Amino acid sequence: MTNVSVQSPNNNMQAGYAAKRRAANIAIYIILSIMVVLWIFPIFWLVIQAFRGEPGISTSYLFPKQWTFDNFIRLFVERDDVTGEIVPQSEMIYPYGKWILNTLFVAICSCIISTLIILMVSYAFSRLRFKSRKTFLNLGLILGMFPGFMSMAATYNIMEIFGLKQSLFGLILVYSAGAGLGYQVSKGFFDTIPRSLDEAAKIDGATRNQIFWIIILPLSKPIIVYTALTTFIGPWGDYIFVSYFMKANKDNFTVALGLYSMLEPEHITEYFTTFCAGAVLIAIPITILFIIMQRFYVAGVTGGAVKG
Amino acid sequence: MDYLDYVQMTRGQKIAYKIKSFFTGIPGAIVNLFKAIGLFFKSIFIFIGRGFKNYGTRFVNGDIGTKLSYVIMGAGSMMHRQIGKGLLFLAAEVAYFYFMATFGITYITKIYSTNVVIDGYDNQIFNGVIGSEAPRYEVDPLGLGGKKMINVDTVDDSNRILLFFVLTVLVSIAFFAVYIANTKSAYSSYEIIKSGKKPMGTIEELKMFLDERFHVTLLVIPVVLLLLFTVLPILFTICIAFTNYDIDHQPPGNLYWWVGFENFADVFYSNPMKSETFGKILVWTLVWAVFATFTNYIFGIILALMINKKEIKFKAFWRTMFVITAAVPQFVTLLIMRLLLGESTGLNVLWGTQFPFLTDVTWARVTVIIVNMWVGIPYTMLISSGLLMNIPEDLYESARIDGANAVQQFTKITFPYIFFVTTPYLITTFVGNINNFNVIYFLTGGGPSPASYYKAGQTDLLVTWLYKLTVNTSDFNLAAVIGIFVFIFCAAGSLITFNMSKSSKNEEEFS
């Protein structure tokens, strides 16, 4: 509109632009750093508490004055206060080792069964066309909208009748039975495999059973890994259902339940740092697994939508 | 209003118009929902009607074998030289009648009995009691005030009866399906014979389960497991909503009975304490869900944009830092947060203060929303990072050539794209937040809990209230009512929004 802008040399404008961008970038670096500190702090706090030698819930200083590994050792080996002898695991108040084994057992079993179930269901809904397919899909959607633990009490009653209440087998059964509804992500994956593969195999005389085992499954390694990992991780983090299901049967506690019980008011001051150590120990492998499968997670949540 | 009118409006008018059309769209969407429900029922009735018609036609047109199979299952198949199949049908019929005679019939007769039960201090007669043998007590002969049940071995357990009743109904439905399949199969094999061909042998038919009927093979185990451990408990819980199964009517020492819609009336209007608690918790649940969903969504996208900005270095580092917080099991991080924010623990000890992060109502509500951001933003960041990389780069290039600045690029390209792709995700997150148990339960446990609330606290959501009613106070009937309400609310809500986002796609040309 005026001559000024025409006269001002172009490189001058560019320099101003570059400075502005640099300022914006620096601002972003600062914001990101602050956010990372805020986000990491609770976890950092958890880790240093696990190495704290002083007992009690909290201290008025951030870094412990005494660093120790005792909290980790105490998870597995407990010594009698008076005699100093090692207490056998069956008499420990908080048998962490047993919880780990319990959870590992439940996680492995339900991982195998659930993965099979999820693959079967999602393959059927994705690749096969049958009359009641739509009905089944809609019913699955409706069932999924009931609040998860609304029927907790009823499930407990059923398990009681089967003689499986408060048992690890009952837990495995409940986890695996519910897996039938978790087919969406892997169905989305199967949908992306070209149908021409099936057709070609069919022309060659393969049955749908053979197509499933010989053609589709070998192509589905990523989704099998993803499904196995998610179903394996599930029992490590589940608290709600287990806490109702196991009641006070401490022998069959899973890690989540056991760790939570360490925070009972009468023990919390003595066992808080032990709790932190236990939490750190299970968080490490789960964090690694999660980081491995994060890209599948993203593809799973958005996969269907992008195509839509 | 047509396109020309729309483009002539100023920006403010456009926004006002959009907001107006969003809200005026809601009644339409609700009407559509009811229409859809109506159509659904219509299709069911048509389905049933057609079923009856075909059932009759098959009987009239079929031969003697087909007719016989209407009474003796498998007779038709056997007479049409499908012995194996016929025997299976027959076995199913025998098994079902054996099941009913030895098991099912007991629970059907006991599900609605007239019985004398102890309610409060009096023996009263009630209709619709679940169980015919009520516990009988003998006053302690020693006069110590205790009472002793004298029919421990024969007393009925309402839980067991209701559960087995529902199971019997499910088995009967399954049997009915097999029965219909039997008449169909008898008729179709008759038609095949009539046309001069030979019906399929048993082996051949079994082979179909690996090919044409492979879906049956794949689905049968998952469906049975779901029926037993998901559908059965849900149906049982729905039934409980219509009974008085609460702390005063606990089996095995007591029976409970059908009370109709009394519990619903209690929660919605007739019992002042319960209905007020319900109203307050419902409002807070909605406020929470809106804030929790949108704060996470918006800040998650902003974070993703910052990390994915071209000039920003160490992208993997930043991302990993945030992913770590999402990866640690939630109950661990939330418990740590609770201790960090406690009135006499964590930060308050570190700073020497006594700030009521979780004990003052307003602060507790703000805190749970903020902590929820801490929990949720990394997830949104992960998802929208993936999406940002999918946006075609040439869109931005042409925008830059046209002179669009960064803000315009965001509002005109990035945000519409992400919003469009993530609408379903947004809806599921909203429903997920209505049911977000972990954050509330582990942080505040629902507290602070004033006496005016019925067994709940001021940060309780409907689902945490449901949990407390189930676990702490054994008000199973109220819990069931709330569960049903949450279900209907979420289902209707997601159907309406899905509908609206579909219809709004046509308006896409406007913007």
Interface residues (C-beta under 8 A of the other chain):
Chain A: R21 N25 I28 Y29 I31 L32 M35 V36 L38 W39 I40 P42 I43 W45 L46 I57 S58 T59 S60 Y61 L62 I117 M120 V121 Y123 A124 L128 F130 R133 F136 I142 L143 M145 F146 P147 G148 F149 M150 S151 M152 A153 A154 T155 N157 I158 I161 L173 V174 S176 A177 G178 A179 G180 L181 T207 R208 N209 F212 W236 G237 Y239 I240 S243 Y244 A256 L259 Y260 L263 F272 C276 A279 I282 A283 I286 T287 L289 F290 I291 Q294 R295 Y297 V298 A299 V301 T302 G304 A305 V306 G308
Chain B: N159 R160 L163 L210 D211 E212 F214 H215 T217 L218 L219 I221 P222 V223 L225 L226 L228 F229 T230 V231 L232 P233 I234 F236 T237 I240 L303 M306 I307 K309 E311 I312 W318 T320 M321 F322 V323 I324 T325 A326 A327 V328 P329 Q330 F331 V332 T333 L335 I336 M337 L339 L340 T345 G346 V349 L350 G352 W374 P378 L382 I383 S385 G386 L387 N390 V421 T422 T423 P424 Y425 V431 N435 F437 N438 Y441 V463 L466 Y467 T470 V471 F476 A479 A480 G483 V486 F487 C490 A491 S494
